[in-house]
Structures are given as structure tokens and as C-alpha cells.
């Protein structure tokens, strides 16, 4: 991984009706926070929001347009259920898609489970902020973030026009 100086500033957003209503503990969000911290990111914000396209898009816009955030990572809402609208909300806010990141996540995840083919995750850039959708299961978050974490440092460096110190 590239070591960015200063470290990347990240936002973690869990998209889940039941977690946002307090009906279920947000285990996936906690796994994501741990993965981001282990990767070296500084956590700017963490929130749990409902599966609602305008809400999801609004929070991404808010953080990306603040100029304070290098990376927004979502967990949840990338499947086939009718309320799974995270990819559509993400596309609503992106300036440019980064299909290679989403393809990498799906391809490498298929080595672990055939269900990875059902992921509709989207990745891209808004302004100078990289946005990545991860699955909603704790195991899926851990495995998929590990897969994408390799190129993320360089992606952030390019999107934000920051300098990095390569290992």
C-alpha cells in the first residue's frame, strides 16, 4: 500500500433499515471501521442510514463536497432486494465511475463464494473523493475491503492530487 502523508481521511456509512432503526447491531459497520483504521485511515465520520436512495446520495454528497474527506466506503444495499439501492444512489453522485475497482472486488470475491456474482457494488470519484460500495455482511466487508485496499492508496493519491511515499 502507498503511505499517504497525511493519512487518508475516511467516512464509513452503513446502509441498513434495521440498523438505522436500532433494531439490529451494526456489526458490518464495526468491521469496516476496524479495517479502515488497520489500513491507516483517519475516521472522519461513521453513520448508519436507512436504505433510501435520496438519503444515501445526500450523505455522500455532503461528505465528498466538504473537501475534508478522501474516501467514502459504504456497506450494505448492494444486493438484489428491492430496498438495495446503494449502487443507484452512488451513481447519482459520481462524477466518474471506477469500474476496475468494482470488477476487482467481484472477481477476487468469486474465489471465496459464488454469491459474489450477485454484487452490484459501484466505485468511483466525486470531486476529489473516492467512493467504494462494499457488501453488507461482516465477512463480505472484511474480505472485500482487503481485496480493494491495495490499489486504494494510489487511487486516493490520483483523485486528490496528493503525493505519496511508496513502500
Secondary structure by P-SEA (a helix, b strand, c coil): cccccccccbbbbbbccccccccccaaaaaaaaaaaaaacccccccccccccaaaaaaaaaaaaacccccbbbbcccccccccccaaaaaaacccccaaaaaaaaaaaaaaccccccccbbbbbbcccbbbbbbcccaaaaaaaaaaaccaaaaaaaaaaccccccc
